[in-house]
Amino acid sequence: MAYQFIITSIENGVMSMRLNRPDVLNSFTIPMARELQAALDTAAADRSVRAVYLTGEGRGFCAGQDLSEAIAENGPSIRDIVNQTYNPIITRIRELEKPVVCAVNGVAAGAGANIAFACDITLAADSASFIQSFSKIGLIPDSAGTYFLPRLVGMQRAAALTMLAEKLGAQKAMEMGLIYKVCPAADLHTEALAIATQLASMPTVGLGLTKRALNKGLSNDLHTQLEVEAELQDLAAKSLDHKEGVNAFLEKRAPVFKGE
């Protein structure tokens, strides 16, 4: 599929997706969102893709919603925008049983910040910033912001970040547990892509089942989650990669995982 608003490529098992509306800080419209959704569907269906790398072109990661679409006289309603743009993106990221590595190269505002927080491993340039900008225009956080933020930083901090629209630098975001790592801006893509490439060489089935378990753990009680772990561990043990890992350990060699 040819894309107009994102750039994709596949190399070493990693499907790279770059938001490509740099003149508006990669803010979303429904057409751009549909392209990202389609790319995520491709990543899910293509067995050669074993990890996803998400970043933005230009000086920003994503400024959230393109307000020109939201206020257009004959444009979509806010509800339609949320349902057609952000909810499907968040759902696809979380349900994709392959690691999603996000590299925040600049500002991540509103939905842009929450998309970054929904990814599995998020790195940011030391010059990047995050802001829950919704309250500035009388809206509430979407893109699962009200779901992930309290779980990542606690209710008090989540309330302050969303109500006061406090701007966070990358270092502070890392210290609060919102992202995994901060890198010098010049090194961001190299370091983040190296992580995605490493993950793409690992046992994909086991990583996908780990992600499934983490998702379920967000709402399960202890007993239920223990049962989930037992079920998914049984599935992981039946994978070819598990057999390869055991054989490599016994033979004292490096494993060669095929994602099966």
C-alpha positions in Angstrom: 0.0 0.0 0.0 1.3 3.5 -0.9 1.1 5.9 1.9 0.9 9.7 1.8 1.2 10.7 5.4 3.5 8.1 6.9 6.7 6.5 5.7 7.3 2.8 6.2 10.1 0.3 5.6 11.1 -3.2 6.7 14.6 -4.2 7.6 16.1 -6.9 9.8 12.6 -7.9 11.0 11.7 -4.3 12.0 8.9 -2.4 10.4 9.6 1.3 10.7 6.7 3.7 10.7 7.4 7.4 10.6 4.6 10.0 10.9 5.1 12.3 8.0 3.3 15.6 8.3 6.3 17.6 9.7 5.0 21.0 8.7 2.3 20.6 11.4 4.4 18.6 13.9 2.8 15.3 12.6 -0.6 16.2 13.9 -3.3 13.7 13.0 -6.1 13.8 10.6 -8.4 10.8 9.9 -6.6 10.0 6.6 -3.2 9.9 8.4 -4.7 7.8 11.2 -6.1 5.3 8.7 -2.7 4.9 7.1 -1.0 4.2 10.5 -3.8 1.7 11.3 -3.2 0.0 8.0 0.5 -0.2 8.6 0.0 -1.7 12.0 -2.3 -4.3 10.4 0.4 -5.1 8.0 2.9 -5.5 10.8 0.5 -7.9 12.5 -0.1 -10.0 9.4 3.4 -10.1 8.0 5.4 -13.0 9.7 8.7 -11.4 8.6 7.9 -8.4 10.8 8.9 -9.2 14.4 9.0 -5.7 15.9 7.7 -2.2 15.1 9.6 1.1 15.3 7.4 4.2 15.5 8.8 7.8 15.3 8.1 11.2 13.7 9.6 13.1 10.8 11.0 16.6 11.4 11.3 18.4 14.7 8.3 16.8 16.5 6.9 13.4 17.3 3.2 14.2 17.2 1.2 17.3 18.3 -2.0 15.4 18.6 -5.1 16.3 16.7 -5.0 18.6 13.7 -7.5 21.2 15.0 -8.3 22.4 11.4 -10.0 19.1 10.9 -11.8 19.1 14.3 -13.3 22.6 13.7 -14.1 22.3 10.0 -17.7 23.3 9.3 -18.6 20.1 7.6 -15.9 18.0 9.2 -16.2 15.0 11.5 -17.4 15.3 15.1 -15.0 15.0 18.0 -16.6 11.6 18.8 -16.0 10.4 15.2 -12.4 11.6 15.4 -11.8 9.7 18.6 -13.5 6.6 17.4 -11.9 6.6 13.9 -8.5 8.0 14.7 -7.2 7.3 18.2 -9.1 4.4 19.6 -8.2 2.1 16.7 -4.5 3.1 16.9 -4.3 2.4 20.6 -6.1 -0.9 20.3 -3.8 -2.0 17.5 -0.6 -1.1 19.4 -1.7 -3.0 22.5 -3.1 -6.0 20.6 -0.2 -6.4 18.3 1.7 -9.4 19.8 5.0 -8.0 18.7 7.1 -5.3 20.5 6.4 -1.7 19.6 9.4 0.6 20.2 8.6 4.4 20.1 11.2 7.1 19.6 10.0 10.5 20.6 12.1 12.9 18.7 10.4 16.2 19.7 7.2 17.5 21.1 4.5 14.9 22.0 1.3 16.7 22.8 -2.2 15.5 23.6 -2.9 12.3 21.7 0.7 12.2 20.5 1.9 11.8 24.1 -0.6 9.1 24.9 0.2 7.1 21.8 3.9 7.2 22.9 2.9 6.0 26.4 0.8 3.2 25.0 3.9 1.7 23.2 5.9 -1.1 24.8 9.2 0.6 25.1 9.5 4.4 24.6 12.7 6.4 24.3 12.9 10.1 23.9 15.5 12.6 22.8 16.8 14.8 25.7 15.2 17.7 23.9 11.7 16.1 23.7 8.8 17.2 25.8 5.3 15.8 26.7 2.2 17.7 27.5 -1.4 16.7 28.2 -2.8 19.7 26.3 -6.5 18.8 26.3 -7.5 21.0 29.2 -6.2 24.0 27.4 -9.1 23.7 25.0 -11.7 22.3 27.4 -11.4 18.7 26.4 -10.5 15.5 28.3 -7.5 13.2 27.7 -8.2 10.6 25.0 -6.1 7.9 23.3 -6.2 6.0 26.6 -4.6 8.8 28.6 -7.1 8.3 31.4 -6.3 4.6 31.4 -2.5 4.5 31.2 -1.5 7.7 33.1 -2.9 6.7 36.5 -1.3 3.3 36.1 2.1 4.7 35.1 2.4 7.6 37.6 -0.5 7.3 40.1 -3.8 9.2 40.4 -2.4 12.4 41.9 0.2 12.9 39.3 -2.2 11.9 36.5 -4.7 14.5 37.7 -2.1 17.2 37.8 -0.6 16.4 34.4 -4.0 16.3 32.8 -5.7 19.2 34.6 -2.8 21.6 34.8 -1.4 20.6 31.4 2.1 20.7 32.8 4.8 20.4 30.2 7.3 17.6 31.0 10.8 17.4 29.7 12.1 14.0 28.7 14.2 13.5 31.8 11.4 14.2 34.1 9.1 11.9 32.1 11.6 9.1 32.5 12.0 9.7 36.3 8.2 9.5 36.6 8.1 6.2 34.8 6.3 7.5 31.7 9.1 6.4 29.3 11.9 3.9 29.4 15.0 6.0 28.4 16.3 9.4 27.4 19.0 9.7 24.7 21.0 12.6 23.3 18.9 13.8 20.3 21.7 12.9 17.9 21.7 9.3 19.1 17.9 8.7 19.6 17.1 6.9 16.3 20.3 4.8 16.5 19.6 3.7 20.1 15.9 3.1 19.6 16.3 1.2 16.3 19.0 -0.9 17.9 16.5 -2.0 20.6 13.8 -2.7 18.0 16.3 -4.8 16.0 17.4 -6.7 19.1 13.7 -7.5 19.9 13.2 -8.6 16.3 15.9 -11.2 16.8 14.4 -12.6 20.0 11.6 -15.2 20.5 8.7 -13.4 19.0 6.0 -15.8 20.3 7.2 -15.5 23.8 7.5 -11.7 23.6 3.9 -11.5 22.2 2.6 -13.7 25.0 4.4 -11.6 27.5 2.6 -8.5 26.1 -0.7 -10.3 26.3 0.0 -11.2 29.9 0.9 -7.6 30.7 -2.3 -6.4 29.1 -4.4 -8.8 31.1 -2.6 -7.9 34.3 -3.9 -4.3 34.1 -7.3 -5.5 35.2 -7.0 -9.1 36.6 -6.8 -10.0 40.3 -3.9 -12.1 41.5 -5.6 -15.5 41.2 -6.8 -14.8 37.7 -3.5 -13.5 36.6 -1.7 -16.6 37.9 -4.0 -18.7 35.8 -3.2 -16.5 32.8 0.5 -17.0 33.4 0.1 -20.7 33.6 -1.9 -20.8 30.3 0.4 -18.5 28.4 3.5 -20.2 29.7 2.2 -23.5 28.3 1.7 -21.9 24.9 5.2 -20.4 25.0 6.7 -23.7 25.9 5.2 -25.2 22.7 7.0 -22.7 20.5 9.9 -23.6 18.3 11.8 -20.7 19.7 11.5 -22.2 23.2 13.0 -25.4 22.0 15.8 -23.5 20.2 16.5 -21.6 23.4 16.8 -24.7 25.5 18.9 -26.5 22.9 21.2 -23.5 22.6 21.6 -23.4 26.4 22.5 -27.1 26.6 24.8 -26.8 23.6 26.5 -23.7 25.0 25.9 -21.6 21.8 24.0 -18.5 20.9 20.3 -19.2 20.0 19.0 -18.5 16.6 15.3 -17.5 17.0 13.0 -17.6 14.1 9.9 -16.1 15.7 8.0 -19.3 15.6 
